[in-house]
Amino acid sequence: MLRQRISRFIGRYTSLPDRINRIQEALGRIEKRQSADAAGVRQAEFRVFSQWGEDGIIQYLLAQVAIERRIFVEFGVENYTESNTRFLLVNDQWGGLVIDGNSEHVDYIRRDPIYWAANLKAECAFVTKDNINALLAGNGIAGDIGLLSVDIDGNDYWVWQAIDTISPRIVICEYNSHFGPIAEVTTPYDAAFVRDTVHFSKIYYGASIAALCSLAFRKGYALVASNSAGNNAFFVRNDVLGSLPILTPVQGYRRAQFREYHNEKGQLTFDDFEGRLRKISHLPVFDLKTNTLAKISDIPGIVGS
């Protein structure tokens, strides 16, 4: 009897993470129904598995954008417990590919019950502009797909620029709000770029929203939304834009309210926005308007924006 009780006790709690996921999914379905009549992106935001309100924004856009192939690609997912596409996978029965450079993260994903219960592939690779198209092709993903989510905390601009084997209808790309809404800048390309080690502050990474908008325009996309947290921009391909309003970088820009600056000892300091910006102002960025490298402090429209 004691062994039976212990067995029941263990069985009840070993599935706790799965039960929590099911609760999250159920709450997400409720949120989705409640936000179905949202007047705009801000009212539509909610999170189930996303870091901020991306889950709600995605659902809002899916109500406006026709999707023929419900396939996604997301890279920079860590162990995929927090991501932009997991709710799509479990709630809307999409399929897709996730990529992360950490083998422990990918092993975790492959052990997750979601891996056999859904149409998901997990690839272990450090994404660069030189290998991204081969990674996509190697996993059988090409042409028109539903959504691409780019969040690698560094070479986001350069990798999206390099992608030419897929044509997602919706693109989500992280921007660095420290670079302001006007300057078209990105960190210089470095195939080995790792945000946590390139500078102790951990706020020197990625591209400005204006840089991403310029790239999106050249690729045939328009900015249609951003999250209120101030770190993700949403683009829709022009041919499926429909009646969605197009935003300028200034309209889409949100100054990030979260504080992630670290000092030399690796401690969060909770500095104010301007203080954080001053502490990285000596670092170089690539100015896309002049195609030159310059210090952040020398770029018009960043400091004091």
Buried (B, 14 or more C-beta within 10 A) or exposed (E): EEEEEEEEEEEEEEEEEEEEBEEBBEEBBEBBEEBEEBEEBBEBBBBBBBBBBBBBBBBBBBEBBEBEBBBBBBBBBBBBBEBBBBBBBBBBEBBBBBBBBEEEBBEBBBEBEBBEEBEBBBBBBBBBBEBBBEBBEEBEBEEBBBBBBBBBBBBBBBBBBBBEBBBBBBBBBBBBBBBBBBBBBBBEBEEEBEBEEBBBBBBBBBBBBBBBBBBBEEBEBBBBBBBBBBBBBBBBBEEBBEEBEBBEBEEBBBEBEEEEBBEEEEEEBEBEBEEBBBBBBEBBBBBBEEEEEBBBEBBEBBBEB
